[in-house]
Amino acid sequence: YRYPMSPNERESLPQVAQYLTVHQDARFPFDELEDTLITHIRNRFATTLPDNLRQGNAKLNDLLDALGTINRQKDPLDPHKALADLPISIYVTANQDNLLESALKAAGRDPRSFLCPWNEFIEKKNLSEYTEDPTPDKPMVFHLFGSWDNPDSIVLTEDNYFDFLIGVTSNKDIIPEQVRLALSNSSLLFLGFQTEDWDFRVLYRSILAQPGSARRNQFAQIAAQVEPEDGRILEPQGARTYLEDYFGKGSDIDIFWGSPQEFLGQLMQGWRTGVQA
């Protein structure tokens, strides 16, 4: 799309998407990203997808759900399968797909999905349908950055991220009380993020802005983080030290240096050992 700014920003989806809202129109980056992902999935997994999803007007989440089901059957450490096997009551996801809900249903659980109403176009789902707090049998899945089932809810551009952060810091009720309590009164696991990316930074700052943040140092906080890449980071060791100092001093977050799959392998082994004991 001939992005005209700094060359290193061409890999930043929020910045490129922001440019496209001006260079094209407000809906263009959202529609183009969805179409690109659908085309890529169909081309890459042409022999894997069910016949009814290989063509026609299949939605992106339907394609992702089909692939998620296949991957959970093949990979015992599929991240969503592993998380669905843990007795967690509240999941907060930055993903716009329904892979977590599908994994929870496959595990025999009954998830309830909610979107963060960070803008006026997102209907605030009534939490009163909960007759009791979320439980491992009926967990809550809270989508912070929207869902492909509701394009108006997607957080994609720079302006979207700024509007989201302004919304959650100026109006505490945007985050349901159950989620706010979980963010301040329980251990947190950050899985699948690159800690220098927009989605993690905005998530991190929004958590710090929640009431009761001072109590988090009473609980273990872990972020699974892939080693800084030599080709992408100027000084990998320096980057590693910086991230450990930033998150360790700022909020007592311990960083696991390895892939999410490696972390989940150790987590699930420890969990099963503890259950058996």
C-alpha positions in Angstrom: 0.0 0.0 0.0 3.1 2.3 -0.4 3.2 3.2 3.3 5.2 6.5 3.2 6.5 6.8 6.8 9.4 5.1 8.5 10.5 1.8 7.0 10.4 -0.1 10.3 6.8 1.0 10.8 5.7 -1.1 7.8 5.6 -4.1 10.1 3.3 -2.4 12.6 -0.2 -3.3 11.8 -1.8 -0.5 13.9 0.3 2.2 12.1 -0.3 0.8 8.6 -4.0 0.4 9.4 -4.2 4.0 10.6 -2.6 5.2 7.3 -5.1 3.2 5.3 -8.1 4.8 7.1 -6.9 8.1 5.7 -5.5 7.0 2.4 -8.5 4.8 1.6 -11.5 5.0 4.0 -12.4 4.2 7.6 -13.6 0.6 6.9 -10.9 -0.3 4.4 -8.2 -1.8 6.7 -10.8 -3.9 8.6 -12.4 -5.3 5.5 -9.1 -5.8 3.7 -7.5 -7.6 6.7 -10.5 -10.0 7.0 -10.5 -10.7 3.3 -6.7 -11.3 3.3 -7.0 -13.7 6.2 -9.8 -15.6 4.6 -7.9 -15.9 1.3 -4.7 -17.0 3.1 -6.5 -19.7 5.1 -8.3 -21.1 2.1 -5.1 -21.2 0.0 -2.9 -22.7 2.8 -5.4 -25.2 4.1 -7.3 -26.1 0.9 -7.0 -29.8 1.5 -7.8 -29.5 5.2 -10.9 -27.4 5.4 -14.4 -29.0 5.2 -16.0 -28.7 1.7 -18.5 -26.2 2.8 -15.8 -23.7 4.0 -13.5 -23.9 0.9 -15.7 -21.4 -1.0 -18.7 -19.2 -0.7 -19.4 -16.7 2.0 -17.9 -18.4 5.0 -17.0 -16.1 7.9 -13.5 -15.8 9.2 -14.4 -17.1 12.6 -16.0 -20.2 11.0 -12.7 -20.9 9.2 -10.6 -20.4 12.3 -12.9 -22.6 14.4 -12.6 -25.5 11.8 -8.8 -25.2 11.9 -8.8 -24.9 15.7 -10.8 -28.2 15.9 -8.3 -30.0 13.6 -5.3 -28.6 15.5 -6.6 -29.6 18.9 -7.0 -33.1 17.7 -3.4 -33.2 16.3 -1.5 -31.2 19.0 -1.8 -32.2 22.7 -0.3 -28.9 23.6 -2.5 -26.7 21.5 -2.7 -23.5 23.6 -6.4 -23.2 23.6 -6.9 -26.9 24.5 -4.4 -26.6 27.3 -6.1 -23.5 28.7 -9.5 -25.2 28.4 -8.3 -28.1 30.5 -7.4 -25.8 33.4 -10.2 -24.9 35.9 -10.1 -21.2 35.2 -13.3 -19.1 35.8 -12.3 -15.9 33.8 -10.4 -15.7 30.6 -9.4 -12.3 29.2 -8.4 -12.5 25.5 -6.9 -10.0 23.1 -7.8 -12.3 20.2 -10.7 -11.5 17.9 -11.5 -15.2 17.2 -13.6 -17.8 19.0 -10.9 -20.4 19.4 -10.9 -20.3 23.1 -14.7 -20.7 23.3 -14.6 -23.6 20.9 -11.9 -25.3 23.0 -13.9 -24.8 26.2 -17.0 -26.3 24.6 -15.0 -29.3 23.4 -13.8 -29.8 27.0 -17.4 -30.0 28.2 -17.6 -26.5 29.6 -20.2 -23.8 29.0 -18.4 -20.5 28.2 -20.2 -17.1 28.2 -18.6 -14.5 25.8 -18.6 -10.8 26.3 -17.1 -7.9 24.3 -15.5 -4.9 26.0 -17.8 -1.9 25.1 -14.9 0.5 24.4 -16.9 2.5 21.8 -20.5 3.6 21.3 -21.1 1.1 18.6 -20.7 -2.0 20.8 -23.8 -3.1 22.7 -23.0 -3.6 26.3 -24.1 -7.1 27.0 -26.1 -7.4 30.2 -24.1 -9.2 32.8 -27.3 -9.8 34.8 -27.7 -13.1 32.9 -25.2 -14.4 35.3 -27.1 -15.7 38.3 -23.8 -16.4 40.0 -20.2 -15.5 39.5 -18.3 -17.2 36.7 -17.1 -20.7 37.6 -14.8 -23.3 35.9 -17.9 -25.0 34.6 -19.4 -21.8 33.2 -16.4 -19.5 32.6 -16.5 -16.0 31.3 -14.5 -15.2 28.1 -14.0 -11.4 27.9 -12.8 -10.1 24.5 -10.9 -6.9 25.2 -10.1 -6.0 21.6 -13.3 -7.2 19.9 -14.5 -10.1 17.8 -14.6 -10.7 14.0 -18.3 -11.5 14.6 -18.8 -7.7 15.3 -16.5 -5.6 13.1 -17.3 -2.4 15.0 -15.7 -3.9 18.1 -12.3 -4.6 16.5 -9.3 -2.7 17.9 -6.9 -2.4 15.0 -5.7 1.2 14.2 -3.6 3.5 16.3 -6.7 5.6 17.0 -8.6 2.5 18.1 -5.9 1.7 20.7 -5.8 5.2 22.0 -9.6 5.3 22.2 -9.7 2.0 24.0 -7.1 3.1 26.6 -8.9 6.4 27.2 -12.2 4.5 27.6 -11.0 2.0 30.1 -9.1 4.6 32.2 -11.9 7.2 32.2 -14.8 4.8 32.7 -14.1 1.9 35.1 -17.5 0.4 34.3 -16.3 -0.6 30.8 -14.6 -3.6 32.4 -17.1 -5.8 34.2 -16.7 -6.0 38.0 -16.0 -9.7 37.8 -13.1 -9.0 35.5 -11.8 -6.1 37.5 -11.7 -8.2 40.6 -9.9 -11.0 38.8 -7.3 -8.6 37.5 -6.4 -7.3 40.9 -7.1 -10.3 43.2 -5.6 -13.3 41.4 -2.5 -14.5 39.6 -2.2 -13.4 36.0 -0.7 -15.3 33.1 0.1 -13.4 29.9 0.4 -15.9 27.1 1.1 -15.4 23.4 2.1 -11.8 23.4 5.3 -10.0 22.3 5.8 -7.6 25.2 6.8 -4.7 22.8 3.7 -5.0 20.7 0.7 -2.5 20.9 -1.8 -5.1 22.1 0.3 -6.1 25.1 1.3 -2.6 26.0 -2.3 -1.3 25.9 -3.5 -4.3 27.8 -0.8 -3.9 30.4 -1.5 -0.2 30.9 -5.3 -0.8 31.2 -4.7 -3.4 33.9 -2.5 -1.0 35.8 -5.3 1.6 35.6 -7.8 -0.8 37.3 -8.8 -0.2 40.9 -6.9 -2.4 43.4 -3.8 -2.7 41.3 -1.6 -2.4 44.3 -2.8 -5.8 45.5 -1.3 -7.6 42.5 2.1 -8.0 44.1 0.5 -10.5 46.5 0.0 -12.9 43.6 2.3 -14.5 41.0 2.3 -12.9 37.6 3.9 -14.6 34.6 4.5 -13.6 31.0 5.6 -16.3 28.5 7.9 -14.4 26.2 9.9 -15.7 23.2 13.6 -14.7 23.2 14.3 -11.4 21.5 15.1 -12.2 17.8 18.6 -11.4 16.6 17.3 -10.0 13.3 14.6 -7.9 14.8 16.2 -6.5 18.0 19.5 -4.6 17.9 20.9 -6.1 21.1 19.0 -9.2 22.2 20.6 -9.5 25.6 20.1 -5.9 26.3 16.5 -6.2 25.3 16.0 -9.2 27.6 17.5 -7.3 30.5 15.4 -4.2 29.8 12.1 -6.2 29.7 13.0 -8.1 32.9 13.7 -4.8 34.7 10.6 -3.0 33.2 8.1 -5.6 34.2 9.9 -6.9 37.3 10.1 -3.5 38.9 6.9 -2.1 37.6 4.5 -4.9 38.5 6.4 -8.0 39.7 5.8 -9.9 36.5 8.2 -12.8 36.0 9.1 -13.6 32.4 9.4 -17.1 31.1 11.8 -17.1 28.2 10.4 -19.6 25.7 7.5 -20.2 23.4 3.9 -20.5 24.7 4.0 -24.2 23.8 7.1 -24.7 25.9 5.5 -22.9 28.9 2.3 -24.8 28.5 4.1 -28.1 28.4 5.7 -27.4 31.8 2.5 -25.9 33.2 0.4 -28.8 32.2 2.9 -31.3 33.5 3.1 -29.5 36.8 -0.7 -29.2 37.0 -1.3 -32.9 36.3 1.3 -33.9 38.8 -0.3 -31.7 41.4 -3.8 -33.1 40.7 -2.6 -36.7 40.9 -0.8 -35.9 44.2 
